[in-house]
Amino acid sequence: QVQLRESGGGSVQAGGSLRLSCAASSRRALSDYNMGWFRQAPGKEREFVAGISWGGSSTFYADSVRGRFTISRDNGNKMVYLQMDTLKPEDTAIYYCAADQPYMVVRVAVSAYQYWGQGTQVTVSS
């Protein structure tokens, strides 16, 4: 089992940047998990944003954020990051960190991830 805690959310103007962090607490190594970032806007379903394989060699992004967001991980310190640049008002949502088993392919379905953090709010104003 792994506990996840997000931080780094806040309010920013369009075009600005934020860096989200996800701290993992587990007896197992963070490299035992593929990791993902998801978001949920008011009145909408939770959606995949970005994912990274257990070793960090493979990343995958939603079309809406590709080229603007970057996911990374530091397994030694049990941290996962989401660098968000050129933010848009439509990026406003609660952002969640999640952990999945170390499959060969980074999965994008919400139902695929077993462990979730409590979320951090990101608000982008125009």
mmCIF file of the C-alpha atoms, coordinates in Angstrom:
data_MODEL
# 
_entry.id   MODEL 
# 
loop_
_atom_site.group_PDB 
_atom_site.id 
_atom_site.type_symbol 
_atom_site.label_atom_id 
_atom_site.label_alt_id 
_atom_site.label_comp_id 
_atom_site.label_asym_id 
_atom_site.label_entity_id 
_atom_site.label_seq_id 
_atom_site.pdbx_PDB_ins_code 
_atom_site.Cartn_x 
_atom_site.Cartn_y 
_atom_site.Cartn_z 
_atom_site.occupancy 
_atom_site.B_iso_or_equiv 
_atom_site.pdbx_formal_charge 
_atom_site.auth_seq_id 
_atom_site.auth_comp_id 
_atom_site.auth_asym_id 
_atom_site.auth_atom_id 
_atom_site.pdbx_PDB_model_num 
ATOM 1   C CA . GLN A 1 1   ? 0.000   0.000  0.000   1.00 0.00 ? 1   GLN A CA 1 
ATOM 2   C CA . VAL A 1 2   ? 1.127   3.571  -0.642  1.00 0.00 ? 2   VAL A CA 1 
ATOM 3   C CA . GLN A 1 3   ? -0.059  6.901  0.720   1.00 0.00 ? 3   GLN A CA 1 
ATOM 4   C CA . LEU A 1 4   ? 0.139   9.918  -1.576  1.00 0.00 ? 4   LEU A CA 1 
ATOM 5   C CA . ARG A 1 5   ? 0.076   13.611 -0.718  1.00 0.00 ? 5   ARG A CA 1 
ATOM 6   C CA . GLU A 1 6   ? -0.042  16.377 -3.302  1.00 0.00 ? 6   GLU A CA 1 
ATOM 7   C CA . SER A 1 7   ? 1.160   19.933 -2.840  1.00 0.00 ? 7   SER A CA 1 
ATOM 8   C CA . GLY A 1 8   ? 1.994   22.973 -4.928  1.00 0.00 ? 8   GLY A CA 1 
ATOM 9   C CA . GLY A 1 9   ? -1.433  23.978 -6.126  1.00 0.00 ? 9   GLY A CA 1 
ATOM 10  C CA . GLY A 1 10  ? -2.600  27.572 -6.116  1.00 0.00 ? 10  GLY A CA 1 
ATOM 11  C CA . SER A 1 11  ? -3.933  30.447 -8.170  1.00 0.00 ? 11  SER A CA 1 
ATOM 12  C CA . VAL A 1 12  ? -2.135  31.777 -11.215 1.00 0.00 ? 12  VAL A CA 1 
ATOM 13  C CA . GLN A 1 13  ? -2.902  33.919 -14.235 1.00 0.00 ? 13  GLN A CA 1 
ATOM 14  C CA . ALA A 1 14  ? -3.158  32.455 -17.694 1.00 0.00 ? 14  ALA A CA 1 
ATOM 15  C CA . GLY A 1 15  ? 0.267   31.899 -19.203 1.00 0.00 ? 15  GLY A CA 1 
ATOM 16  C CA . GLY A 1 16  ? 1.827   31.270 -15.816 1.00 0.00 ? 16  GLY A CA 1 
ATOM 17  C CA . SER A 1 17  ? 3.412   28.164 -14.337 1.00 0.00 ? 17  SER A CA 1 
ATOM 18  C CA . LEU A 1 18  ? 2.987   25.893 -11.343 1.00 0.00 ? 18  LEU A CA 1 
ATOM 19  C CA . ARG A 1 19  ? 4.850   22.832 -10.153 1.00 0.00 ? 19  ARG A CA 1 
ATOM 20  C CA . LEU A 1 20  ? 2.888   20.150 -8.374  1.00 0.00 ? 20  LEU A CA 1 
ATOM 21  C CA . SER A 1 21  ? 4.585   17.654 -6.093  1.00 0.00 ? 21  SER A CA 1 
ATOM 22  C CA . CYS A 1 22  ? 3.425   14.262 -4.899  1.00 0.00 ? 22  CYS A CA 1 
ATOM 23  C CA . ALA A 1 23  ? 5.083   12.707 -1.863  1.00 0.00 ? 23  ALA A CA 1 
ATOM 24  C CA . ALA A 1 24  ? 4.733   8.946  -1.509  1.00 0.00 ? 24  ALA A CA 1 
ATOM 25  C CA . SER A 1 25  ? 4.847   7.054  1.741   1.00 0.00 ? 25  SER A CA 1 
ATOM 26  C CA . SER A 1 26  ? 5.187   3.293  1.521   1.00 0.00 ? 26  SER A CA 1 
ATOM 27  C CA . ARG A 1 27  ? 7.233   0.365  2.727   1.00 0.00 ? 27  ARG A CA 1 
ATOM 28  C CA . ARG A 1 28  ? 7.682   -0.486 -0.926  1.00 0.00 ? 28  ARG A CA 1 
ATOM 29  C CA . ALA A 1 29  ? 9.940   1.441  -3.245  1.00 0.00 ? 29  ALA A CA 1 
ATOM 30  C CA . LEU A 1 30  ? 8.325   4.067  -5.448  1.00 0.00 ? 30  LEU A CA 1 
ATOM 31  C CA . SER A 1 31  ? 9.843   2.216  -8.390  1.00 0.00 ? 31  SER A CA 1 
ATOM 32  C CA . ASP A 1 32  ? 7.277   -0.509 -7.699  1.00 0.00 ? 32  ASP A CA 1 
ATOM 33  C CA . TYR A 1 33  ? 4.630   1.762  -9.222  1.00 0.00 ? 33  TYR A CA 1 
ATOM 34  C CA . ASN A 1 34  ? 3.764   3.528  -12.420 1.00 0.00 ? 34  ASN A CA 1 
ATOM 35  C CA . MET A 1 35  ? 2.528   6.978  -11.463 1.00 0.00 ? 35  MET A CA 1 
ATOM 36  C CA . GLY A 1 36  ? -0.074  9.307  -12.914 1.00 0.00 ? 36  GLY A CA 1 
ATOM 37  C CA . TRP A 1 37  ? -1.568  12.743 -12.545 1.00 0.00 ? 37  TRP A CA 1 
ATOM 38  C CA . PHE A 1 38  ? -5.294  13.234 -13.027 1.00 0.00 ? 38  PHE A CA 1 
ATOM 39  C CA . ARG A 1 39  ? -7.590  16.229 -12.682 1.00 0.00 ? 39  ARG A CA 1 
ATOM 40  C CA . GLN A 1 40  ? -11.234 16.900 -12.066 1.00 0.00 ? 40  GLN A CA 1 
ATOM 41  C CA . ALA A 1 41  ? -12.983 20.150 -12.891 1.00 0.00 ? 41  ALA A CA 1 
ATOM 42  C CA . PRO A 1 42  ? -16.339 21.101 -11.337 1.00 0.00 ? 42  PRO A CA 1 
ATOM 43  C CA . GLY A 1 43  ? -19.173 19.144 -12.923 1.00 0.00 ? 43  GLY A CA 1 
ATOM 44  C CA . LYS A 1 44  ? -16.809 17.002 -14.976 1.00 0.00 ? 44  LYS A CA 1 
ATOM 45  C CA . GLU A 1 45  ? -15.408 13.519 -14.683 1.00 0.00 ? 45  GLU A CA 1 
ATOM 46  C CA . ARG A 1 46  ? -11.893 12.888 -13.473 1.00 0.00 ? 46  ARG A CA 1 
ATOM 47  C CA . GLU A 1 47  ? -9.496  12.702 -16.412 1.00 0.00 ? 47  GLU A CA 1 
ATOM 48  C CA . PHE A 1 48  ? -5.968  11.547 -17.121 1.00 0.00 ? 48  PHE A CA 1 
ATOM 49  C CA . VAL A 1 49  ? -3.331  14.261 -17.449 1.00 0.00 ? 49  VAL A CA 1 
ATOM 50  C CA . ALA A 1 50  ? 0.072   12.566 -17.486 1.00 0.00 ? 50  ALA A CA 1 
ATOM 51  C CA . GLY A 1 51  ? 1.720   9.288  -16.561 1.00 0.00 ? 51  GLY A CA 1 
ATOM 52  C CA . ILE A 1 52  ? 5.238   7.981  -16.037 1.00 0.00 ? 52  ILE A CA 1 
ATOM 53  C CA . SER A 1 53  ? 6.600   4.451  -15.945 1.00 0.00 ? 53  SER A CA 1 
ATOM 54  C CA . TRP A 1 54  ? 8.150   2.981  -12.827 1.00 0.00 ? 54  TRP A CA 1 
ATOM 55  C CA . GLY A 1 55  ? 11.711  3.790  -13.935 1.00 0.00 ? 55  GLY A CA 1 
ATOM 56  C CA . GLY A 1 56  ? 10.888  7.108  -15.562 1.00 0.00 ? 56  GLY A CA 1 
ATOM 57  C CA . SER A 1 57  ? 11.858  6.079  -19.064 1.00 0.00 ? 57  SER A CA 1 
ATOM 58  C CA . SER A 1 58  ? 8.358   6.319  -20.494 1.00 0.00 ? 58  SER A CA 1 
ATOM 59  C CA . THR A 1 59  ? 5.905   9.200  -20.216 1.00 0.00 ? 59  THR A CA 1 
ATOM 60  C CA . PHE A 1 60  ? 2.471   9.797  -21.685 1.00 0.00 ? 60  PHE A CA 1 
ATOM 61  C CA . TYR A 1 61  ? 0.313   12.912 -21.841 1.00 0.00 ? 61  TYR A CA 1 
ATOM 62  C CA . ALA A 1 62  ? -3.235  13.868 -22.604 1.00 0.00 ? 62  ALA A CA 1 
ATOM 63  C CA . ASP A 1 63  ? -3.517  15.769 -25.863 1.00 0.00 ? 63  ASP A CA 1 
ATOM 64  C CA . SER A 1 64  ? -4.769  18.823 -24.001 1.00 0.00 ? 64  SER A CA 1 
ATOM 65  C CA . VAL A 1 65  ? -1.528  19.217 -22.012 1.00 0.00 ? 65  VAL A CA 1 
ATOM 66  C CA . ARG A 1 66  ? 1.141   17.737 -24.279 1.00 0.00 ? 66  ARG A CA 1 
ATOM 67  C CA . GLY A 1 67  ? 3.908   20.256 -24.851 1.00 0.00 ? 67  GLY A CA 1 
ATOM 68  C CA . ARG A 1 68  ? 2.895   22.346 -21.821 1.00 0.00 ? 68  ARG A CA 1 
ATOM 69  C CA . PHE A 1 69  ? 3.109   19.886 -18.911 1.00 0.00 ? 69  PHE A CA 1 
ATOM 70  C CA . THR A 1 70  ? 6.032   17.665 -17.892 1.00 0.00 ? 70  THR A CA 1 
ATOM 71  C CA . ILE A 1 71  ? 5.843   14.721 -15.507 1.00 0.00 ? 71  ILE A CA 1 
ATOM 72  C CA . SER A 1 72  ? 8.948   13.487 -13.694 1.00 0.00 ? 72  SER A CA 1 
ATOM 73  C CA . ARG A 1 73  ? 9.889   11.366 -10.728 1.00 0.00 ? 73  ARG A CA 1 
ATOM 74  C CA . ASP A 1 74  ? 12.607  10.953 -8.106  1.00 0.00 ? 74  ASP A CA 1 
ATOM 75  C CA . ASN A 1 75  ? 12.391  7.384  -6.884  1.00 0.00 ? 75  ASN A CA 1 
ATOM 76  C CA . GLY A 1 76  ? 15.124  7.825  -4.311  1.00 0.00 ? 76  GLY A CA 1 
ATOM 77  C CA . ASN A 1 77  ? 13.128  10.532 -2.544  1.00 0.00 ? 77  ASN A CA 1 
ATOM 78  C CA . LYS A 1 78  ? 9.746   8.985  -3.381  1.00 0.00 ? 78  LYS A CA 1 
ATOM 79  C CA . MET A 1 79  ? 8.534   12.074 -5.201  1.00 0.00 ? 79  MET A CA 1 
ATOM 80  C CA . VAL A 1 80  ? 6.587   12.673 -8.399  1.00 0.00 ? 80  VAL A CA 1 
ATOM 81  C CA . TYR A 1 81  ? 6.268   16.067 -10.051 1.00 0.00 ? 81  TYR A CA 1 
ATOM 82  C CA . LEU A 1 82  ? 4.087   17.800 -12.598 1.00 0.00 ? 82  LEU A CA 1 
ATOM 83  C CA . GLN A 1 83  ? 5.552   20.942 -14.127 1.00 0.00 ? 83  GLN A CA 1 
ATOM 84  C CA . MET A 1 84  ? 2.746   22.964 -15.671 1.00 0.00 ? 84  MET A CA 1 
ATOM 85  C CA . ASP A 1 85  ? 3.637   25.789 -18.039 1.00 0.00 ? 85  ASP A CA 1 
ATOM 86  C CA . THR A 1 86  ? 1.578   28.093 -20.236 1.00 0.00 ? 86  THR A CA 1 
ATOM 87  C CA . LEU A 1 87  ? -1.435  27.448 -18.064 1.00 0.00 ? 87  LEU A CA 1 
ATOM 88  C CA . LYS A 1 88  ? -4.903  28.100 -19.421 1.00 0.00 ? 88  LYS A CA 1 
ATOM 89  C CA . PRO A 1 89  ? -8.211  28.772 -17.614 1.00 0.00 ? 89  PRO A CA 1 
ATOM 90  C CA . GLU A 1 90  ? -9.415  25.359 -18.776 1.00 0.00 ? 90  GLU A CA 1 
ATOM 91  C CA . ASP A 1 91  ? -6.637  23.769 -16.695 1.00 0.00 ? 91  ASP A CA 1 
ATOM 92  C CA . THR A 1 92  ? -8.525  24.826 -13.562 1.00 0.00 ? 92  THR A CA 1 
ATOM 93  C CA . ALA A 1 93  ? -9.289  21.678 -11.558 1.00 0.00 ? 93  ALA A CA 1 
ATOM 94  C CA . ILE A 1 94  ? -8.351  19.609 -8.565  1.00 0.00 ? 94  ILE A CA 1 
ATOM 95  C CA . TYR A 1 95  ? -5.223  17.660 -9.448  1.00 0.00 ? 95  TYR A CA 1 
ATOM 96  C CA . TYR A 1 96  ? -4.649  14.163 -8.083  1.00 0.00 ? 96  TYR A CA 1 
ATOM 97  C CA . CYS A 1 97  ? -1.591  11.955 -7.902  1.00 0.00 ? 97  CYS A CA 1 
ATOM 98  C CA . ALA A 1 98  ? -2.177  8.225  -8.328  1.00 0.00 ? 98  ALA A CA 1 
ATOM 99  C CA . ALA A 1 99  ? -0.223  4.970  -8.291  1.00 0.00 ? 99  ALA A CA 1 
ATOM 100 C CA . ASP A 1 100 ? -0.622  1.906  -10.499 1.00 0.00 ? 100 ASP A CA 1 
ATOM 101 C CA . GLN A 1 101 ? 1.151   -1.420 -10.742 1.00 0.00 ? 101 GLN A CA 1 
ATOM 102 C CA . PRO A 1 102 ? 4.385   -1.358 -12.823 1.00 0.00 ? 102 PRO A CA 1 
ATOM 103 C CA . TYR A 1 103 ? 2.887   -2.524 -16.117 1.00 0.00 ? 103 TYR A CA 1 
ATOM 104 C CA . MET A 1 104 ? 4.842   -2.177 -19.331 1.00 0.00 ? 104 MET A CA 1 
ATOM 105 C CA . VAL A 1 105 ? 2.364   0.407  -20.577 1.00 0.00 ? 105 VAL A CA 1 
ATOM 106 C CA . VAL A 1 106 ? 1.379   3.504  -18.619 1.00 0.00 ? 106 VAL A CA 1 
ATOM 107 C CA . ARG A 1 107 ? -2.375  3.259  -18.264 1.00 0.00 ? 107 ARG A CA 1 
ATOM 108 C CA . VAL A 1 108 ? -4.754  6.203  -18.602 1.00 0.00 ? 108 VAL A CA 1 
ATOM 109 C CA . ALA A 1 109 ? -7.996  4.901  -17.110 1.00 0.00 ? 109 ALA A CA 1 
ATOM 110 C CA . VAL A 1 110 ? -9.026  6.248  -13.716 1.00 0.00 ? 110 VAL A CA 1 
ATOM 111 C CA . SER A 1 111 ? -10.141 2.751  -12.712 1.00 0.00 ? 111 SER A CA 1 
ATOM 112 C CA . ALA A 1 112 ? -6.663  1.363  -13.366 1.00 0.00 ? 112 ALA A CA 1 
ATOM 113 C CA . TYR A 1 113 ? -5.056  3.216  -10.468 1.00 0.00 ? 113 TYR A CA 1 
ATOM 114 C CA . GLN A 1 114 ? -5.257  1.736  -7.002  1.00 0.00 ? 114 GLN A CA 1 
ATOM 115 C CA . TYR A 1 115 ? -3.964  4.508  -4.784  1.00 0.00 ? 115 TYR A CA 1 
ATOM 116 C CA . TRP A 1 116 ? -4.875  8.197  -4.761  1.00 0.00 ? 116 TRP A CA 1 
ATOM 117 C CA . GLY A 1 117 ? -3.917  11.369 -2.973  1.00 0.00 ? 117 GLY A CA 1 
ATOM 118 C CA . GLN A 1 118 ? -6.396  13.884 -1.593  1.00 0.00 ? 118 GLN A CA 1 
ATOM 119 C CA . GLY A 1 119 ? -5.838  16.383 -4.406  1.00 0.00 ? 119 GLY A CA 1 
ATOM 120 C CA . THR A 1 120 ? -4.613  19.946 -4.733  1.00 0.00 ? 120 THR A CA 1 
ATOM 121 C CA . GLN A 1 121 ? -6.547  22.842 -6.262  1.00 0.00 ? 121 GLN A CA 1 
ATOM 122 C CA . VAL A 1 122 ? -5.213  24.655 -9.323  1.00 0.00 ? 122 VAL A CA 1 
ATOM 123 C CA . THR A 1 123 ? -7.014  27.805 -10.426 1.00 0.00 ? 123 THR A CA 1 
ATOM 124 C CA . VAL A 1 124 ? -6.047  29.667 -13.595 1.00 0.00 ? 124 VAL A CA 1 
ATOM 125 C CA . SER A 1 125 ? -7.601  33.055 -14.202 1.00 0.00 ? 125 SER A CA 1 
ATOM 126 C CA . SER A 1 126 ? -7.852  34.793 -17.558 1.00 0.00 ? 126 SER A CA 1 
# 
